[in-house]
């Protein structure tokens, strides 16, 4: 067992004693990846940070429940565990391969869950996703993280804050995990809502911000499309978990999972409405630009009409033919006065009609 700290702890802000105790570097175990382990027995947290190789011994006791977290494992790491936990090869392959859609697959000895944690960068409007896979057995919850996008420390904090629910075993651990992920979805939707509300203020600002609004709208719409792909399938995932024939959610935990399902529905509906709102903002921005262009064109046309008057008169008086006042000084004054009078009259008329 090496004494180095796992790399993923640096992204959580430094390990506290409880968190550090639940971490094990798997150099002395059958796997090579970084891992976290916990053992619950009869609803009590009995042990944490033990080697992965000891899991099989603890599972001999039917009252034991084990949580195993693997950080960025390869196919060989999961293959070592597949024989011990009876993991299906297809589920192992899905856990290794990236870009799987959120889903819940049912196998003979276990369930396989794929979900995504999300994080929104408020400054850029870009949404980052972090894929999480989980193997759900009768006595164990095995989570597989490809990166540190999911704050696993917050999941541990939730488990530690609800010791009265630990007696419900794997169902309790799974609830804490999914609830944390869904709360992240809800927080991202709320942040997107605030960003879109700010975008609406820029849309009707006194100083035109067309390019800023258009670029920001496309960024937010792209994030909403990605968030929809993550949130929408979670309705089916949570709804399937609630099914009694899976025997994962006990009657006591059913209200908690129902609450998560309600949050998923709200996040989904909110995402759909925000996507429509961003589309409306894009269309409104284009309409405002078109109206502004029409106003500018109208004003330029009005000024062009005024400028055409002196052009017409000077052009007429510039002809090499006799005309009233030809060769006399009063002819020049008459032409200048005619230009001023007609141009002023046109300006007054255009201003009254709001053409300039």
C-alpha positions as CSV (number, residue, x, y, z in Angstrom):
1,X,0.0,0.0,0.0
2,X,1.6,3.3,-1.1
3,X,1.2,6.5,0.9
4,X,0.5,8.8,-2.0
5,X,-2.7,10.8,-2.0
6,X,-5.2,10.0,-4.9
7,X,-5.2,12.6,-7.6
8,X,-9.0,13.1,-7.5
9,X,-8.8,14.5,-4.0
10,X,-7.2,17.6,-5.2
11,X,-10.3,18.6,-7.1
12,X,-12.5,18.3,-4.0
13,X,-10.5,20.9,-2.2
14,X,-8.3,18.6,0.0
15,X,-9.2,15.6,2.0
16,X,-10.7,15.8,5.4
17,X,-10.0,12.9,7.9
18,X,-13.3,11.1,7.2
19,X,-12.8,11.4,3.4
20,X,-9.2,10.3,3.5
21,X,-10.0,7.3,5.5
22,X,-12.4,6.0,2.8
23,X,-9.7,6.1,0.1
24,X,-7.5,3.2,-0.9
25,X,-4.9,3.2,-3.7
26,X,-5.3,-0.2,-5.3
27,X,-1.6,-1.0,-5.8
28,X,-1.9,-3.9,-3.3
29,X,-5.2,-5.1,-4.7
30,X,-6.2,-6.9,-8.0
31,X,-6.9,-3.6,-9.6
32,X,-4.5,-0.8,-10.5
33,X,-6.9,2.2,-10.4
34,X,-7.6,4.5,-7.5
35,X,-10.5,3.3,-5.4
36,X,-12.7,4.2,-2.4
37,X,-14.3,1.5,-0.2
38,X,-16.9,1.5,2.5
39,X,-18.5,-1.3,4.5
40,X,-22.0,-1.0,6.1
41,X,-23.2,-3.7,8.4
42,X,-26.7,-3.8,9.8
43,X,-27.1,-0.1,8.8
44,X,-23.9,1.1,10.5
45,X,-20.7,2.3,8.8
46,X,-18.3,-0.2,10.1
47,X,-15.2,0.2,7.9
48,X,-13.7,2.4,5.1
49,X,-10.6,2.5,3.1
50,X,-10.0,-1.2,3.1
51,X,-8.3,-3.1,0.2
52,X,-10.5,-4.1,-2.7
53,X,-9.3,-7.7,-2.3
54,X,-11.1,-7.9,1.1
55,X,-14.5,-7.2,-0.4
56,X,-15.2,-10.9,-1.1
57,X,-14.6,-11.8,2.5
58,X,-17.0,-9.1,3.8
59,X,-19.8,-10.1,1.4
60,X,-19.9,-13.6,3.0
61,X,-22.0,-11.9,5.7
62,X,-25.5,-11.2,4.2
63,X,-26.0,-8.3,6.5
64,X,-23.0,-6.5,4.9
65,X,-23.3,-3.8,2.2
66,X,-20.2,-2.6,0.3
67,X,-19.6,0.5,-1.7
68,X,-16.7,0.4,-4.2
69,X,-15.7,3.5,-6.2
70,X,-13.3,3.1,-9.1
71,X,-11.6,6.1,-10.7
72,X,-10.9,5.8,-14.4
73,X,-10.4,2.0,-14.5
74,X,-9.5,0.1,-17.6
75,X,-11.1,-3.0,-19.0
76,X,-8.6,-5.3,-17.1
77,X,-9.6,-3.7,-13.7
78,X,-13.3,-4.3,-14.3
79,X,-12.7,-7.8,-15.6
80,X,-11.1,-8.7,-12.3
81,X,-14.2,-7.7,-10.5
82,X,-16.7,-9.1,-13.0
83,X,-16.1,-12.7,-12.0
84,X,-16.4,-11.9,-8.3
85,X,-19.6,-9.8,-8.6
86,X,-21.0,-11.6,-11.6
87,X,-20.9,-8.5,-13.8
88,X,-22.1,-9.0,-17.4
89,X,-19.5,-8.5,-20.1
90,X,-21.8,-6.0,-21.9
91,X,-22.2,-3.9,-18.8
92,X,-18.4,-4.0,-18.3
93,X,-17.9,-2.8,-21.9
94,X,-20.4,0.0,-21.4
95,X,-18.7,1.1,-18.2
96,X,-15.4,1.4,-20.1
97,X,-16.6,3.0,-23.4
98,X,-17.5,6.7,-23.2
99,X,-20.5,8.6,-24.5
100,X,-23.2,6.1,-23.4
101,X,-26.7,7.7,-23.0
102,X,-28.3,7.7,-19.5
103,X,-29.9,4.3,-19.0
104,X,-30.7,1.4,-16.7
105,X,-30.0,-2.1,-17.9
106,X,-31.2,-5.2,-16.1
107,X,-29.1,-8.3,-16.0
108,X,-29.6,-11.6,-14.1
109,X,-27.4,-10.8,-11.2
110,X,-27.3,-7.0,-11.2
111,X,-28.4,-3.7,-12.6
112,X,-26.2,-1.4,-14.7
113,X,-26.8,2.4,-14.5
114,X,-25.3,5.2,-16.6
115,X,-25.8,8.8,-15.6
116,X,-24.1,12.1,-16.1
117,X,-23.2,14.8,-13.6
118,X,-23.1,18.3,-15.1
119,X,-21.4,21.6,-14.4
120,X,-22.2,24.9,-16.0
121,X,-19.5,27.6,-16.5
122,X,-21.5,30.8,-16.0
123,X,-18.9,33.0,-17.7
124,X,-18.8,31.1,-21.0
125,X,-22.2,29.4,-20.8
126,X,-20.6,26.0,-21.6
127,X,-21.9,22.9,-20.0
128,X,-19.5,20.2,-19.0
129,X,-20.7,16.6,-18.4
130,X,-19.1,13.8,-16.4
131,X,-20.1,10.2,-17.1
132,X,-20.8,7.9,-14.2
133,X,-21.5,4.1,-14.4
134,X,-22.8,2.0,-11.5
135,X,-23.2,-1.7,-11.0
136,X,-26.0,-2.4,-8.5
137,X,-26.1,-5.8,-6.8
138,X,-27.9,-7.1,-3.8
139,X,-25.1,-6.3,-1.4
140,X,-22.9,-3.9,-3.3
141,X,-22.9,-0.6,-5.2
142,X,-19.9,-0.2,-7.6
143,X,-19.5,3.2,-9.1
144,X,-17.1,3.9,-12.0
145,X,-16.0,7.4,-12.7
146,X,-14.1,8.4,-15.8
147,X,-13.1,11.8,-14.4
148,X,-13.5,13.9,-11.3
149,X,-16.5,15.9,-12.7
150,X,-18.7,14.4,-10.0
151,X,-17.9,15.6,-6.5
152,X,-18.0,12.2,-4.8
153,X,-17.2,13.9,-1.5
154,X,-20.7,15.5,-1.5
155,X,-22.2,12.0,-1.9
156,X,-20.3,10.8,1.1
157,X,-21.4,13.8,3.1
158,X,-25.0,13.0,2.2
159,X,-24.6,9.4,3.3
160,X,-23.0,10.4,6.5
161,X,-25.8,13.0,7.2
162,X,-28.5,10.3,6.9
163,X,-27.4,7.4,9.1
164,X,-31.0,6.5,9.8
165,X,-31.5,5.4,6.2
166,X,-28.3,3.3,6.0
167,X,-30.2,0.3,7.2
168,X,-31.9,0.1,3.8
169,X,-28.6,-1.0,2.2
170,X,-27.9,-0.6,-1.5
171,X,-31.1,1.3,-2.1
172,X,-30.0,4.0,0.4
173,X,-26.5,4.3,-1.2
174,X,-28.1,4.5,-4.7
175,X,-30.6,7.1,-3.6
176,X,-27.8,9.4,-2.3
177,X,-25.9,9.0,-5.5
178,X,-28.8,9.7,-7.8
179,X,-30.2,12.5,-5.7
180,X,-26.8,14.2,-5.8
181,X,-26.7,13.9,-9.6
182,X,-30.2,15.2,-10.1
183,X,-29.6,18.1,-7.8
184,X,-26.7,19.0,-10.0
185,X,-29.0,18.9,-13.0
186,X,-31.5,21.2,-11.2
187,X,-28.7,23.6,-10.2
188,X,-27.5,23.8,-13.9
189,X,-31.0,24.5,-15.1
190,X,-31.5,27.2,-12.6
191,X,-28.1,28.8,-13.6
192,X,-29.2,28.7,-17.2
193,X,-32.5,30.4,-16.3
194,X,-30.6,33.2,-14.6
195,X,-28.2,33.5,-17.6
196,X,-31.2,33.7,-20.0
197,X,-32.9,36.3,-17.9
198,X,-29.7,38.4,-18.0
199,X,-29.7,37.9,-21.8
200,X,-33.2,39.3,-22.0
201,X,-32.1,42.5,-20.3
202,X,-29.3,42.8,-22.9
203,X,-31.7,42.2,-25.7
204,X,-33.6,45.4,-24.9
205,X,-30.7,47.5,-23.7
206,X,-30.5,51.1,-24.9
207,X,-27.1,50.4,-26.5
208,X,-27.5,47.7,-29.2
209,X,-25.7,44.5,-28.2
210,X,-26.7,42.4,-31.2
211,X,-23.5,40.3,-31.5
212,X,-23.2,39.7,-27.8
213,X,-26.8,38.6,-27.6
214,X,-26.5,36.4,-30.6
215,X,-23.3,34.7,-29.6
216,X,-24.5,34.2,-26.0
217,X,-27.8,32.8,-27.2
218,X,-26.1,30.2,-29.3
219,X,-23.8,29.2,-26.4
220,X,-26.8,28.8,-24.0
221,X,-28.9,26.9,-26.6
222,X,-26.0,24.5,-27.2
223,X,-25.7,23.9,-23.4
224,X,-29.5,23.4,-23.2
225,X,-29.5,20.8,-26.0
226,X,-26.7,18.9,-24.2
227,X,-28.5,19.2,-20.9
228,X,-31.7,17.9,-22.4
229,X,-29.8,14.8,-23.6
230,X,-28.7,14.1,-20.1
231,X,-31.8,15.0,-18.2
232,X,-34.6,13.6,-20.4
233,X,-33.6,9.9,-20.1
234,X,-33.3,10.2,-16.3
235,X,-37.1,10.1,-16.1
236,X,-37.1,6.5,-17.4
237,X,-34.1,5.6,-15.3
238,X,-35.7,6.7,-12.0
239,X,-39.1,5.5,-12.9
240,X,-37.7,2.0,-13.6
241,X,-35.8,1.9,-10.3
242,X,-39.1,2.5,-8.5
243,X,-40.6,-0.6,-9.9
244,X,-41.1,-3.1,-7.1
245,X,-40.1,-6.2,-9.2
246,X,-36.5,-4.9,-9.2
247,X,-36.4,-5.2,-5.4
248,X,-34.0,-2.3,-5.1
249,X,-36.2,0.3,-3.5
250,X,-38.0,-0.7,-0.4
251,X,-41.3,0.7,0.7
252,X,-39.6,3.0,3.2
253,X,-37.4,4.4,0.5
254,X,-40.2,4.8,-2.1
255,X,-41.1,8.4,-1.1
256,X,-37.5,9.4,-1.4
257,X,-37.2,8.0,-4.9
258,X,-40.5,9.6,-5.8
259,X,-39.2,12.9,-4.7
260,X,-36.1,12.5,-7.0
261,X,-38.5,11.5,-9.8
262,X,-40.4,14.8,-9.3
263,X,-37.2,16.7,-9.4
264,X,-36.2,15.0,-12.7
265,X,-39.6,15.9,-14.2
266,X,-39.2,19.5,-13.1
267,X,-35.7,19.7,-14.5
268,X,-36.9,18.2,-17.8
269,X,-39.8,20.5,-18.2
270,X,-37.7,23.5,-17.2
271,X,-35.1,22.6,-19.7
272,X,-37.7,22.3,-22.5
273,X,-39.2,25.7,-21.7
274,X,-35.7,27.4,-21.5
275,X,-34.8,25.9,-24.9
276,X,-37.9,27.4,-26.4
277,X,-37.2,30.7,-24.7
278,X,-33.7,30.8,-26.1
279,X,-35.1,30.2,-29.6
280,X,-37.5,33.0,-29.0
281,X,-34.7,35.3,-27.9
282,X,-32.8,34.5,-31.1
283,X,-35.8,35.2,-33.3
284,X,-36.6,38.4,-31.3
285,X,-33.0,39.6,-31.7
286,X,-33.2,39.1,-35.4
287,X,-36.5,41.0,-35.5
288,X,-35.1,43.9,-33.5
289,X,-32.1,44.0,-35.9
290,X,-34.5,44.1,-38.9
291,X,-36.6,46.8,-37.3
292,X,-33.5,48.8,-36.5
293,X,-32.3,48.5,-40.0
294,X,-35.6,49.6,-41.4
295,X,-35.5,52.7,-39.1
296,X,-32.0,53.5,-40.3
297,X,-33.0,53.0,-43.9
298,X,-36.0,55.3,-43.4
299,X,-33.8,58.0,-41.9
300,X,-31.1,57.8,-44.6
301,X,-33.8,57.9,-47.3
302,X,-35.3,61.1,-45.7
303,X,-31.9,62.8,-45.6
304,X,-31.2,61.7,-49.1
305,X,-34.5,63.4,-50.2
306,X,-33.4,66.6,-48.5
307,X,-30.0,66.5,-50.1
308,X,-31.6,65.9,-53.5
309,X,-33.2,69.4,-53.4
310,X,-30.0,71.4,-53.6
311,X,-28.6,68.9,-56.1
312,X,-31.7,69.4,-58.3
313,X,-31.6,73.2,-58.1
314,X,-27.9,73.6,-58.5
315,X,-28.0,71.2,-61.4
316,X,-30.8,73.1,-63.0
317,X,-29.1,76.5,-62.6
318,X,-25.9,75.0,-63.8
319,X,-27.3,74.5,-67.3
320,X,-25.8,76.7,-70.0
321,X,-29.2,78.2,-71.0
322,X,-31.0,81.4,-70.0
323,X,-33.1,81.2,-66.9
324,X,-34.7,83.6,-64.5
325,X,-31.9,85.7,-63.0
326,X,-29.4,84.5,-65.5
327,X,-26.3,86.7,-65.3
328,X,-27.7,88.6,-62.3
329,X,-26.6,88.5,-58.7
330,X,-30.2,88.1,-57.5
331,X,-30.4,84.8,-59.4
332,X,-27.7,83.3,-57.1
333,X,-29.5,84.5,-54.0
334,X,-32.9,83.3,-55.4
335,X,-31.4,79.8,-55.9
336,X,-29.8,79.6,-52.5
337,X,-33.1,80.8,-50.8
338,X,-35.0,78.2,-52.8
339,X,-32.7,75.5,-51.6
340,X,-33.0,76.6,-47.9
341,X,-36.8,76.9,-48.0
342,X,-37.5,73.6,-49.7
343,X,-34.9,71.7,-47.6
344,X,-36.4,73.2,-44.4
345,X,-39.9,72.3,-45.4
346,X,-38.9,68.7,-46.2
347,X,-37.1,68.4,-42.8
348,X,-40.1,69.7,-40.9
349,X,-42.5,67.3,-42.8
350,X,-40.2,64.3,-42.3
351,X,-39.7,65.1,-38.6
352,X,-43.5,65.2,-38.1
353,X,-43.8,61.8,-39.8
354,X,-40.9,60.5,-37.7
355,X,-39.0,59.6,-40.9
356,X,-35.8,61.1,-39.7
